[in-house]
Amino acid sequence: MDFLMALVVYIIPIIILYFVIAAGVKKGLDRSEVGRIIMERHDEKNNQTNK
């Protein structure tokens, strides 16, 4: 029972923190100039590959 409680106390907050950080990074890249340039180049590569 102690193991299960420790699992909940330590693992669940780490999972929540992961999703918060991932969302923050994605939002930051979407709003930054460098992120926009990277996405444009990535889209250009995909468009050239699909032709």
N, C-alpha and C positions, 0 to 999 in steps of 0.2 A: 504494500500500500504506500509506503514511503517513496518507493521508486516511482510509482505512478504520479504521485504528487510532485516530486522533483521534476519529472518529465514535463508536466503541465506548467510548472512555475518557470522553467528555463527555456523550453522549446517554443511554446506559444508566443512569448514576447519577441523572440528572435525572428519567428516567421512574420509577425506583424511588422517589425522593424524592417525586414527585407522588403516587404511590399511598399512601405512608406518611402524608403530610400529609392527603390526602383521607380516609383511614380515621380518623385522629385527630380531624378536624373532625366527621365524622359521629358518632363515638362521643361526643364532647364535647357535641354538640347533643342527642343522644338522652338523655344523662344530666342535662342542665341543666334547670332549671325553665322558662327562657325557651323552650328548644327544645321542651319538651312543650306549652307553650301555643301556640306557632306551629303545631305538628303538629295539635293539637286543632282550631284554627281552620281550618286547611287542610282537614282531614277534614270539618268541618261545611260548608264551602263546597262541597266535592265532593258531599256527600250532598244538599244543597239543589239543586244543578245537575242531578243525576241523577234527581230526582223528577219 
